[in-house]
Amino acid sequence: MYSIIVKSISLAALVLAAFVTLRGSPQILLQLLVCGGALFVMMEAARNRKYLWVAGFALPFLCFNPVFPLVLSRPAWLAIVLLSALAFLGSLRYLRPKPIMSLVSITDLPARGESL
């Protein structure tokens, strides 16, 4: 569930960044959300050993990096936003997180009819 929320927030930030040209701190916040979401998906894909997804999310991670921002023309910027949005949509559909096994607790043991 956490994975779906992070990917959806990053996708919403991408759409907002595509249609709204903001200057200053709101733009940096959107870049941070997209860059963080891309990093999250890259780590999730590496954990699932799906290295093609890791390589696919390198573009959004590098292009939306708020520390070293890229200055691109408007058509190139829209193409990168479109490709990144498609990558996030694809990750929502095809990249599922690996389930984490829980530890068995001593209180969860079934009653065996014996006293401790």
Chimera marker file (.cmm) of the C-alpha trace (Angstrom):
<marker_set name="trace">
<marker id="1" x="0.000" y="0.000" z="0.000" r="1" g="1" b="0" radius="0.5"/>
<marker id="2" x="2.857" y="2.368" z="0.850" r="1" g="1" b="0" radius="0.5"/>
<marker id="3" x="4.366" y="1.742" z="-2.567" r="1" g="1" b="0" radius="0.5"/>
<marker id="4" x="1.155" y="2.699" z="-4.363" r="1" g="1" b="0" radius="0.5"/>
<marker id="5" x="0.858" y="5.916" z="-2.345" r="1" g="1" b="0" radius="0.5"/>
<marker id="6" x="4.441" y="7.001" z="-3.089" r="1" g="1" b="0" radius="0.5"/>
<marker id="7" x="4.082" y="6.262" z="-6.797" r="1" g="1" b="0" radius="0.5"/>
<marker id="8" x="0.733" y="8.075" z="-6.997" r="1" g="1" b="0" radius="0.5"/>
<marker id="9" x="2.081" y="11.174" z="-5.250" r="1" g="1" b="0" radius="0.5"/>
<marker id="10" x="5.066" y="11.225" z="-7.591" r="1" g="1" b="0" radius="0.5"/>
<marker id="11" x="2.786" y="10.861" z="-10.602" r="1" g="1" b="0" radius="0.5"/>
<marker id="12" x="0.587" y="13.725" z="-9.382" r="1" g="1" b="0" radius="0.5"/>
<marker id="13" x="3.669" y="15.896" z="-8.868" r="1" g="1" b="0" radius="0.5"/>
<marker id="14" x="4.773" y="15.070" z="-12.413" r="1" g="1" b="0" radius="0.5"/>
<marker id="15" x="1.433" y="16.089" z="-13.870" r="1" g="1" b="0" radius="0.5"/>
<marker id="16" x="1.471" y="19.281" z="-11.842" r="1" g="1" b="0" radius="0.5"/>
<marker id="17" x="5.026" y="20.038" z="-12.964" r="1" g="1" b="0" radius="0.5"/>
<marker id="18" x="4.023" y="19.509" z="-16.601" r="1" g="1" b="0" radius="0.5"/>
<marker id="19" x="1.048" y="21.855" z="-16.642" r="1" g="1" b="0" radius="0.5"/>
<marker id="20" x="2.092" y="24.513" z="-14.171" r="1" g="1" b="0" radius="0.5"/>
<marker id="21" x="5.228" y="26.553" z="-14.646" r="1" g="1" b="0" radius="0.5"/>
<marker id="22" x="6.202" y="27.533" z="-11.142" r="1" g="1" b="0" radius="0.5"/>
<marker id="23" x="9.282" y="29.423" z="-10.088" r="1" g="1" b="0" radius="0.5"/>
<marker id="24" x="11.154" y="29.057" z="-6.835" r="1" g="1" b="0" radius="0.5"/>
<marker id="25" x="10.374" y="26.736" z="-3.950" r="1" g="1" b="0" radius="0.5"/>
<marker id="26" x="7.145" y="25.100" z="-5.280" r="1" g="1" b="0" radius="0.5"/>
<marker id="27" x="9.041" y="23.888" z="-8.350" r="1" g="1" b="0" radius="0.5"/>
<marker id="28" x="11.828" y="22.536" z="-6.131" r="1" g="1" b="0" radius="0.5"/>
<marker id="29" x="9.254" y="20.720" z="-4.005" r="1" g="1" b="0" radius="0.5"/>
<marker id="30" x="7.739" y="19.076" z="-7.095" r="1" g="1" b="0" radius="0.5"/>
<marker id="31" x="11.196" y="18.081" z="-8.324" r="1" g="1" b="0" radius="0.5"/>
<marker id="32" x="12.001" y="16.641" z="-4.911" r="1" g="1" b="0" radius="0.5"/>
<marker id="33" x="8.786" y="14.598" z="-4.889" r="1" g="1" b="0" radius="0.5"/>
<marker id="34" x="9.423" y="13.175" z="-8.363" r="1" g="1" b="0" radius="0.5"/>
<marker id="35" x="13.113" y="12.518" z="-7.688" r="1" g="1" b="0" radius="0.5"/>
<marker id="36" x="12.328" y="10.836" z="-4.366" r="1" g="1" b="0" radius="0.5"/>
<marker id="37" x="9.589" y="8.746" z="-5.953" r="1" g="1" b="0" radius="0.5"/>
<marker id="38" x="11.943" y="7.648" z="-8.721" r="1" g="1" b="0" radius="0.5"/>
<marker id="39" x="14.580" y="6.710" z="-6.154" r="1" g="1" b="0" radius="0.5"/>
<marker id="40" x="11.959" y="4.742" z="-4.199" r="1" g="1" b="0" radius="0.5"/>
<marker id="41" x="10.898" y="2.813" z="-7.316" r="1" g="1" b="0" radius="0.5"/>
<marker id="42" x="14.548" y="2.172" z="-8.230" r="1" g="1" b="0" radius="0.5"/>
<marker id="43" x="15.210" y="0.688" z="-4.782" r="1" g="1" b="0" radius="0.5"/>
<marker id="44" x="12.025" y="-1.394" z="-4.964" r="1" g="1" b="0" radius="0.5"/>
<marker id="45" x="12.965" y="-2.691" z="-8.415" r="1" g="1" b="0" radius="0.5"/>
<marker id="46" x="16.499" y="-3.535" z="-7.291" r="1" g="1" b="0" radius="0.5"/>
<marker id="47" x="15.078" y="-5.443" z="-4.322" r="1" g="1" b="0" radius="0.5"/>
<marker id="48" x="12.865" y="-7.422" z="-6.734" r="1" g="1" b="0" radius="0.5"/>
<marker id="49" x="15.850" y="-7.947" z="-9.096" r="1" g="1" b="0" radius="0.5"/>
<marker id="50" x="14.148" y="-6.140" z="-11.971" r="1" g="1" b="0" radius="0.5"/>
<marker id="51" x="17.119" y="-4.190" z="-13.230" r="1" g="1" b="0" radius="0.5"/>
<marker id="52" x="15.427" y="-2.923" z="-16.386" r="1" g="1" b="0" radius="0.5"/>
<marker id="53" x="13.086" y="-0.907" z="-14.166" r="1" g="1" b="0" radius="0.5"/>
<marker id="54" x="16.092" y="0.470" z="-12.295" r="1" g="1" b="0" radius="0.5"/>
<marker id="55" x="17.591" y="1.687" z="-15.565" r="1" g="1" b="0" radius="0.5"/>
<marker id="56" x="14.218" y="3.071" z="-16.691" r="1" g="1" b="0" radius="0.5"/>
<marker id="57" x="13.864" y="5.238" z="-13.605" r="1" g="1" b="0" radius="0.5"/>
<marker id="58" x="17.365" y="6.671" z="-13.914" r="1" g="1" b="0" radius="0.5"/>
<marker id="59" x="16.011" y="9.284" z="-16.370" r="1" g="1" b="0" radius="0.5"/>
<marker id="60" x="13.372" y="10.751" z="-14.001" r="1" g="1" b="0" radius="0.5"/>
<marker id="61" x="15.833" y="10.571" z="-11.117" r="1" g="1" b="0" radius="0.5"/>
<marker id="62" x="18.496" y="12.528" z="-12.987" r="1" g="1" b="0" radius="0.5"/>
<marker id="63" x="16.206" y="14.977" z="-14.778" r="1" g="1" b="0" radius="0.5"/>
<marker id="64" x="14.162" y="15.970" z="-11.728" r="1" g="1" b="0" radius="0.5"/>
<marker id="65" x="17.113" y="16.195" z="-9.371" r="1" g="1" b="0" radius="0.5"/>
<marker id="66" x="16.658" y="19.463" z="-7.411" r="1" g="1" b="0" radius="0.5"/>
<marker id="67" x="20.351" y="19.666" z="-6.471" r="1" g="1" b="0" radius="0.5"/>
<marker id="68" x="21.638" y="19.739" z="-10.072" r="1" g="1" b="0" radius="0.5"/>
<marker id="69" x="18.652" y="20.931" z="-12.152" r="1" g="1" b="0" radius="0.5"/>
<marker id="70" x="18.696" y="20.557" z="-15.917" r="1" g="1" b="0" radius="0.5"/>
<marker id="71" x="17.806" y="23.473" z="-18.166" r="1" g="1" b="0" radius="0.5"/>
<marker id="72" x="15.954" y="22.099" z="-21.182" r="1" g="1" b="0" radius="0.5"/>
<marker id="73" x="13.729" y="23.483" z="-23.907" r="1" g="1" b="0" radius="0.5"/>
<marker id="74" x="9.976" y="23.224" z="-23.416" r="1" g="1" b="0" radius="0.5"/>
<marker id="75" x="9.437" y="20.373" z="-25.941" r="1" g="1" b="0" radius="0.5"/>
<marker id="76" x="12.307" y="18.344" z="-24.455" r="1" g="1" b="0" radius="0.5"/>
<marker id="77" x="10.988" y="18.974" z="-20.939" r="1" g="1" b="0" radius="0.5"/>
<marker id="78" x="7.471" y="17.822" z="-21.933" r="1" g="1" b="0" radius="0.5"/>
<marker id="79" x="8.898" y="14.694" z="-23.575" r="1" g="1" b="0" radius="0.5"/>
<marker id="80" x="10.794" y="13.819" z="-20.393" r="1" g="1" b="0" radius="0.5"/>
<marker id="81" x="7.696" y="14.470" z="-18.286" r="1" g="1" b="0" radius="0.5"/>
<marker id="82" x="5.619" y="12.240" z="-20.583" r="1" g="1" b="0" radius="0.5"/>
<marker id="83" x="8.171" y="9.422" z="-20.493" r="1" g="1" b="0" radius="0.5"/>
<marker id="84" x="8.454" y="9.715" z="-16.716" r="1" g="1" b="0" radius="0.5"/>
<marker id="85" x="4.678" y="9.666" z="-16.285" r="1" g="1" b="0" radius="0.5"/>
<marker id="86" x="4.468" y="6.541" z="-18.438" r="1" g="1" b="0" radius="0.5"/>
<marker id="87" x="7.199" y="4.939" z="-16.352" r="1" g="1" b="0" radius="0.5"/>
<marker id="88" x="5.322" y="5.705" z="-13.113" r="1" g="1" b="0" radius="0.5"/>
<marker id="89" x="2.057" y="4.411" z="-14.586" r="1" g="1" b="0" radius="0.5"/>
<marker id="90" x="3.814" y="1.240" z="-15.714" r="1" g="1" b="0" radius="0.5"/>
<marker id="91" x="5.349" y="0.760" z="-12.300" r="1" g="1" b="0" radius="0.5"/>
<marker id="92" x="1.918" y="1.063" z="-10.691" r="1" g="1" b="0" radius="0.5"/>
<marker id="93" x="0.646" y="-1.676" z="-12.990" r="1" g="1" b="0" radius="0.5"/>
<marker id="94" x="3.584" y="-4.076" z="-13.362" r="1" g="1" b="0" radius="0.5"/>
<marker id="95" x="5.992" y="-3.555" z="-10.468" r="1" g="1" b="0" radius="0.5"/>
<marker id="96" x="4.643" y="-4.985" z="-7.242" r="1" g="1" b="0" radius="0.5"/>
<marker id="97" x="6.597" y="-4.884" z="-3.984" r="1" g="1" b="0" radius="0.5"/>
<marker id="98" x="8.007" y="-8.134" z="-2.698" r="1" g="1" b="0" radius="0.5"/>
<marker id="99" x="6.038" y="-9.263" z="0.368" r="1" g="1" b="0" radius="0.5"/>
<marker id="100" x="7.943" y="-9.113" z="3.609" r="1" g="1" b="0" radius="0.5"/>
<marker id="101" x="7.616" y="-12.212" z="5.733" r="1" g="1" b="0" radius="0.5"/>
<marker id="102" x="6.644" y="-11.546" z="9.311" r="1" g="1" b="0" radius="0.5"/>
<marker id="103" x="8.244" y="-13.232" z="12.265" r="1" g="1" b="0" radius="0.5"/>
<marker id="104" x="6.247" y="-15.700" z="14.277" r="1" g="1" b="0" radius="0.5"/>
<marker id="105" x="5.596" y="-14.509" z="17.780" r="1" g="1" b="0" radius="0.5"/>
<marker id="106" x="5.420" y="-16.732" z="20.845" r="1" g="1" b="0" radius="0.5"/>
<marker id="107" x="1.972" y="-15.348" z="21.573" r="1" g="1" b="0" radius="0.5"/>
<marker id="108" x="0.685" y="-16.488" z="18.175" r="1" g="1" b="0" radius="0.5"/>
<marker id="109" x="1.343" y="-20.171" z="18.832" r="1" g="1" b="0" radius="0.5"/>
<marker id="110" x="-1.799" y="-22.270" z="18.842" r="1" g="1" b="0" radius="0.5"/>
<marker id="111" x="-2.838" y="-23.665" z="22.181" r="1" g="1" b="0" radius="0.5"/>
<marker id="112" x="-1.666" y="-27.277" z="22.479" r="1" g="1" b="0" radius="0.5"/>
<marker id="113" x="-3.576" y="-28.135" z="25.574" r="1" g="1" b="0" radius="0.5"/>
<marker id="114" x="-0.476" y="-27.980" z="27.766" r="1" g="1" b="0" radius="0.5"/>
<marker id="115" x="0.381" y="-25.555" z="30.467" r="1" g="1" b="0" radius="0.5"/>
<marker id="116" x="3.560" y="-23.573" z="30.357" r="1" g="1" b="0" radius="0.5"/>
<link id1="1" id2="2" r="1" g="1" b="0" radius="0.2"/>
<link id1="2" id2="3" r="1" g="1" b="0" radius="0.2"/>
<link id1="3" id2="4" r="1" g="1" b="0" radius="0.2"/>
<link id1="4" id2="5" r="1" g="1" b="0" radius="0.2"/>
<link id1="5" id2="6" r="1" g="1" b="0" radius="0.2"/>
<link id1="6" id2="7" r="1" g="1" b="0" radius="0.2"/>
<link id1="7" id2="8" r="1" g="1" b="0" radius="0.2"/>
<link id1="8" id2="9" r="1" g="1" b="0" radius="0.2"/>
<link id1="9" id2="10" r="1" g="1" b="0" radius="0.2"/>
<link id1="10" id2="11" r="1" g="1" b="0" radius="0.2"/>
<link id1="11" id2="12" r="1" g="1" b="0" radius="0.2"/>
<link id1="12" id2="13" r="1" g="1" b="0" radius="0.2"/>
<link id1="13" id2="14" r="1" g="1" b="0" radius="0.2"/>
<link id1="14" id2="15" r="1" g="1" b="0" radius="0.2"/>
<link id1="15" id2="16" r="1" g="1" b="0" radius="0.2"/>
<link id1="16" id2="17" r="1" g="1" b="0" radius="0.2"/>
<link id1="17" id2="18" r="1" g="1" b="0" radius="0.2"/>
<link id1="18" id2="19" r="1" g="1" b="0" radius="0.2"/>
<link id1="19" id2="20" r="1" g="1" b="0" radius="0.2"/>
<link id1="20" id2="21" r="1" g="1" b="0" radius="0.2"/>
<link id1="21" id2="22" r="1" g="1" b="0" radius="0.2"/>
<link id1="22" id2="23" r="1" g="1" b="0" radius="0.2"/>
<link id1="23" id2="24" r="1" g="1" b="0" radius="0.2"/>
<link id1="24" id2="25" r="1" g="1" b="0" radius="0.2"/>
<link id1="25" id2="26" r="1" g="1" b="0" radius="0.2"/>
<link id1="26" id2="27" r="1" g="1" b="0" radius="0.2"/>
<link id1="27" id2="28" r="1" g="1" b="0" radius="0.2"/>
<link id1="28" id2="29" r="1" g="1" b="0" radius="0.2"/>
<link id1="29" id2="30" r="1" g="1" b="0" radius="0.2"/>
<link id1="30" id2="31" r="1" g="1" b="0" radius="0.2"/>
<link id1="31" id2="32" r="1" g="1" b="0" radius="0.2"/>
<link id1="32" id2="33" r="1" g="1" b="0" radius="0.2"/>
<link id1="33" id2="34" r="1" g="1" b="0" radius="0.2"/>
<link id1="34" id2="35" r="1" g="1" b="0" radius="0.2"/>
<link id1="35" id2="36" r="1" g="1" b="0" radius="0.2"/>
<link id1="36" id2="37" r="1" g="1" b="0" radius="0.2"/>
<link id1="37" id2="38" r="1" g="1" b="0" radius="0.2"/>
<link id1="38" id2="39" r="1" g="1" b="0" radius="0.2"/>
<link id1="39" id2="40" r="1" g="1" b="0" radius="0.2"/>
<link id1="40" id2="41" r="1" g="1" b="0" radius="0.2"/>
<link id1="41" id2="42" r="1" g="1" b="0" radius="0.2"/>
<link id1="42" id2="43" r="1" g="1" b="0" radius="0.2"/>
<link id1="43" id2="44" r="1" g="1" b="0" radius="0.2"/>
<link id1="44" id2="45" r="1" g="1" b="0" radius="0.2"/>
<link id1="45" id2="46" r="1" g="1" b="0" radius="0.2"/>
<link id1="46" id2="47" r="1" g="1" b="0" radius="0.2"/>
<link id1="47" id2="48" r="1" g="1" b="0" radius="0.2"/>
<link id1="48" id2="49" r="1" g="1" b="0" radius="0.2"/>
<link id1="49" id2="50" r="1" g="1" b="0" radius="0.2"/>
<link id1="50" id2="51" r="1" g="1" b="0" radius="0.2"/>
<link id1="51" id2="52" r="1" g="1" b="0" radius="0.2"/>
<link id1="52" id2="53" r="1" g="1" b="0" radius="0.2"/>
<link id1="53" id2="54" r="1" g="1" b="0" radius="0.2"/>
<link id1="54" id2="55" r="1" g="1" b="0" radius="0.2"/>
<link id1="55" id2="56" r="1" g="1" b="0" radius="0.2"/>
<link id1="56" id2="57" r="1" g="1" b="0" radius="0.2"/>
<link id1="57" id2="58" r="1" g="1" b="0" radius="0.2"/>
<link id1="58" id2="59" r="1" g="1" b="0" radius="0.2"/>
<link id1="59" id2="60" r="1" g="1" b="0" radius="0.2"/>
<link id1="60" id2="61" r="1" g="1" b="0" radius="0.2"/>
<link id1="61" id2="62" r="1" g="1" b="0" radius="0.2"/>
<link id1="62" id2="63" r="1" g="1" b="0" radius="0.2"/>
<link id1="63" id2="64" r="1" g="1" b="0" radius="0.2"/>
<link id1="64" id2="65" r="1" g="1" b="0" radius="0.2"/>
<link id1="65" id2="66" r="1" g="1" b="0" radius="0.2"/>
<link id1="66" id2="67" r="1" g="1" b="0" radius="0.2"/>
<link id1="67" id2="68" r="1" g="1" b="0" radius="0.2"/>
<link id1="68" id2="69" r="1" g="1" b="0" radius="0.2"/>
<link id1="69" id2="70" r="1" g="1" b="0" radius="0.2"/>
<link id1="70" id2="71" r="1" g="1" b="0" radius="0.2"/>
<link id1="71" id2="72" r="1" g="1" b="0" radius="0.2"/>
<link id1="72" id2="73" r="1" g="1" b="0" radius="0.2"/>
<link id1="73" id2="74" r="1" g="1" b="0" radius="0.2"/>
<link id1="74" id2="75" r="1" g="1" b="0" radius="0.2"/>
<link id1="75" id2="76" r="1" g="1" b="0" radius="0.2"/>
<link id1="76" id2="77" r="1" g="1" b="0" radius="0.2"/>
<link id1="77" id2="78" r="1" g="1" b="0" radius="0.2"/>
<link id1="78" id2="79" r="1" g="1" b="0" radius="0.2"/>
<link id1="79" id2="80" r="1" g="1" b="0" radius="0.2"/>
<link id1="80" id2="81" r="1" g="1" b="0" radius="0.2"/>
<link id1="81" id2="82" r="1" g="1" b="0" radius="0.2"/>
<link id1="82" id2="83" r="1" g="1" b="0" radius="0.2"/>
<link id1="83" id2="84" r="1" g="1" b="0" radius="0.2"/>
<link id1="84" id2="85" r="1" g="1" b="0" radius="0.2"/>
<link id1="85" id2="86" r="1" g="1" b="0" radius="0.2"/>
<link id1="86" id2="87" r="1" g="1" b="0" radius="0.2"/>
<link id1="87" id2="88" r="1" g="1" b="0" radius="0.2"/>
<link id1="88" id2="89" r="1" g="1" b="0" radius="0.2"/>
<link id1="89" id2="90" r="1" g="1" b="0" radius="0.2"/>
<link id1="90" id2="91" r="1" g="1" b="0" radius="0.2"/>
<link id1="91" id2="92" r="1" g="1" b="0" radius="0.2"/>
<link id1="92" id2="93" r="1" g="1" b="0" radius="0.2"/>
<link id1="93" id2="94" r="1" g="1" b="0" radius="0.2"/>
<link id1="94" id2="95" r="1" g="1" b="0" radius="0.2"/>
<link id1="95" id2="96" r="1" g="1" b="0" radius="0.2"/>
<link id1="96" id2="97" r="1" g="1" b="0" radius="0.2"/>
<link id1="97" id2="98" r="1" g="1" b="0" radius="0.2"/>
<link id1="98" id2="99" r="1" g="1" b="0" radius="0.2"/>
<link id1="99" id2="100" r="1" g="1" b="0" radius="0.2"/>
<link id1="100" id2="101" r="1" g="1" b="0" radius="0.2"/>
<link id1="101" id2="102" r="1" g="1" b="0" radius="0.2"/>
<link id1="102" id2="103" r="1" g="1" b="0" radius="0.2"/>
<link id1="103" id2="104" r="1" g="1" b="0" radius="0.2"/>
<link id1="104" id2="105" r="1" g="1" b="0" radius="0.2"/>
<link id1="105" id2="106" r="1" g="1" b="0" radius="0.2"/>
<link id1="106" id2="107" r="1" g="1" b="0" radius="0.2"/>
<link id1="107" id2="108" r="1" g="1" b="0" radius="0.2"/>
<link id1="108" id2="109" r="1" g="1" b="0" radius="0.2"/>
<link id1="109" id2="110" r="1" g="1" b="0" radius="0.2"/>
<link id1="110" id2="111" r="1" g="1" b="0" radius="0.2"/>
<link id1="111" id2="112" r="1" g="1" b="0" radius="0.2"/>
<link id1="112" id2="113" r="1" g="1" b="0" radius="0.2"/>
<link id1="113" id2="114" r="1" g="1" b="0" radius="0.2"/>
<link id1="114" id2="115" r="1" g="1" b="0" radius="0.2"/>
<link id1="115" id2="116" r="1" g="1" b="0" radius="0.2"/>
</marker_set>
